Amino acid sequence: MTARNRELLALVPVAVLLTAGFAAVFAQENAKLGNLSLIFGAYFLAICLATHVFLRIRLPNADPYLFPLMATLTAFGLVMIYRIDESLARDQANWFVFGLILFALTIYFLRDYEVLERYRYTIAVVGLLILLAPRLPGIGQQVNGAYLGVKIGPLAFQPAEFTKIAIVVFLASYLREHREVLIVGARRVLGVTLPPLKHFGPMLVVWGASMFMLVFIRDLGSSLMFFAAFLALLYVATGRFSFVVIGMAMFLVGAWFFASTVPHVHDRVEIWLHPYDEAQGNGYQILNSIFAQADGGLFGKGFGQALITIPGTHPPARLLPAAETDTIYALIVNEVGLFGAVGMILVYLLITARGFRIALLASDGFSKLLATGLTAVFAIQAFVIIGGVTRVIPLTGVTLPFISYGGSSIVANFVLLALLLLISDRARREAAEFAGTVPLGAPA
Amino acid sequence: MNRQIVKLFGFIVVLFGILVGFTSYWSVFDAKALEEKHANKRPLFEQQQIRRGRILAADGTVIAKSVGKGRGAEKRYVRRYPEGSLFGHPIGYSFAEYGDSEFEKFHNEELVGDEGEFTSILDELTGGTQEGNDIVTNIDTEAQRTALADLEEAGFGAVVAIVPQTGEVKVMASNAPYDPNRIPDDIEKLNSNEIETPLFNRATQGLYPPGSTFKVVTAAAGLESGTITPETTINAPGSLEVEGTPLQNDFNEDFGPIALDAALTNSVNTWFGQLGQQVGQDQLFETMEKFGFNATPAIDLPSDEVYDSGVYEEEHLLHRNDPVDLARLAIGQERLLASPLQMTEVAAAIANKGKLMKPQIWKRVIDPDGRVVEKLDPSVYSEPVSAQTAEELTTAMEGVVSEGTGTNAAISGVPVAGKTGTAETPGNKACGGGEEENQAWFMGFAPADEPKIAIVASVECTEQFGNDVAAPIFRDVAETILNGEGE
């Protein structure tokens, strides 16, 4: 079977899942199993099919599982958001379509994605500059003490989602060029292998950018995510574990310093360590997120069960705050239980596995590093938010890729997917050519 | 670079593994503890969303029901108790904010309709919402009313009535009563009332010296062990020296050599004191334990709200090897404490030819569709005495009511078997610390030849004797139940 036929087949369960999910939500709410759920399912399937046809024409050799896996997450996210708030789900569906348009445009215009290497500094600078936007008066927005978003008219967007791709592109390109020097020029000082000072620059820049994010725009989650992706890339490029250790030490020292001096960071850490100290105040969100999970058990309470409102509040306030964004994972554990949540984590793991597989197959350094970086940043993002909700690490405001409500998140992640598929298409075509067999459907 | 990529993937697998581990911890392993956290309002709000089933008396009187307030997702249910304080004990209360007690607590799962994980998945797929089951109890509304009214006149105390053959609890009244509807407003006040202790169910938690009612247990041990027969005579002087202090009959009356019937009819202390010594501690304790002493009664109430009867040293129960003044134990003194429920079990076992049935308040569980999902299946707790011993004890207990110390329990046209008890409880704090305070008892069953109901009435802090204050309550309640049966 060709790659695209496998993809087509893999889309069938996605459509079933989506339709069944909506049907369950409908059945729960007043038992009015209307045909709207079927229409919704049909729309979604139609859009997926269109994307599939597009991929069939443009990237016939690309990895067949990535798109269906991501569609699974999107479908799941849509169902969850739908039952929180119908209008949010409509927004999210629109963003999904918009994300796919950007996905198609990326694939169309970046077929030769090496062009990115040429503009790496521009990309990095723009990526970092847009991070500043949320602090600009007039368009900046502050949420929970962090400056995460920009709002221009009706459009709200979170620059960090796009910056993560820009940073990965820059690092992949920079490390491709300098990795040899970094390895060869390394010196051992007091038993620790240090990178050559001359090439230490970018490391400091990325570290500085992370610290900057931590303090200036107060985005702990993205800061952690960027730096982790950077260390992952550095490790893959150089094979030096000591660099990772040094980087981690630098990050921890910086984080510790700011945690003890910047109140916002300090608070986040305190809440993480001692949530019960202020159960009705700062600890409220993480505690209710944990309580929602405790209530879910092995199999969950079923769709439409988790959103308990607080009696006597007008308009009714939900017991679980930010259920459609930050704490959506808690909602998932509550409604589909440990089994459902583990299933979802497995989908993330499968995407990660496919992503790394693309990196393994790719023949040139830039493709390898780019695929690794994109995959790593995606996986780490999922870890940072799920880890935050489950109290593995302090809770921060990053989105759960493809599931949380949020336009920029879904659009940025589709661009990320487009890049992965571009790399994959070339890598698999080259691998097939090298093996002497051109798979069916490949252009002559 | 491929080796590093594979290692990086391995690292991410570990990270995701940690997520799975933490999620499992919160959602499964630590879930129970989290649900009990004070900061966790979720179970409370959830509970309010479920319509709890009703609790009904045997005649269909609604004891407890849930009423809804608000609409849709805002809907909350609150418990109402239409009869007020009449069934405060043993039904208890259930309020999301204030917890639950007694019958409401013990039968919580049936009342909220809790099912296993798998059934609730099925419910979700079919779109069903959780609804509670109704429970029909054995409680006789009229008899409960009679018992409570009589008690309110007599003083603090309790009445328990059990059907000997099935263990069905028809009456469980405790004075002072409380109105469960008042819990949300007055729980602090009810809890801090140390004199009336209205939240305290005296039928199951009140531990009192049983006095002469316990002589029936001593007699049972004597007959059952073969130490005596109904014809065996023991010399009963006016006073007997036991462990350095004299054990006396009322007015130091010397009865001479008499047999069981005369001894029980006149409640002769020196006779039973000697019998206790002859029976021995092992045998006496064995009989007691078969009657239910030294264990938590097997009733459908939360075990921490039902107290064990037995010989107490401070907070601890003594056992057969501990040193005990047998003669005084035999007449219900020593450090022996018994609950009204325990003494009712003694009467019920004798009434049921020596078989003690497990006392149960519930009778049927009915699901929201009206189907009976569970029915009380009477079961035997133990067989403390043989049918013959039970018959011999019955004969002796009939003498108590017809010509002895318990004549006020007599019902015209119905033979009654029973035993009075009056234990001195000087300095009882609950009574105000007076020296003249008695615990007055009457324990019995009727009709003696064909028992339909076993009843115990126990009154605290009275200057009167069992026959004066407890026996009339027994009679009133027995009449109410027997008349109700005839209708």
Interface residues (C-beta under 8 A of the other chain):
Chain A: A24 A27 Q28 A31 A232 Y235 V236 A237 G239 Y276 A279 Q280 G283 L287 N288 I290 F291 A292 Q293 A294 D295 G296 G297 L298 F299 K301 G302 F303 Q305 L307 I308 T309 I310 P311 P316 L319 V333 G337 L338 A341 V342 I345 Y348 L349 T352 A353 F356 A359 L360 G365 K368 L369 T372 A376 A379 I380 F383 I386 G387 T390 R391 V392
Chain B: M1 N2 R3 Q4 I5 V6 K7 L8 F9 I12 V13 L15 F16 I18 L19 V20 F22 T23 S24 W26 S27 V28 D30 A31 L34 E35 K37 H38 A39 N40 K41 R42 P43 F45 E46 Q48 Q49 G70 A73 E74 R76 E117 F118 S120 I121 D123 E124 L125 T126 G127
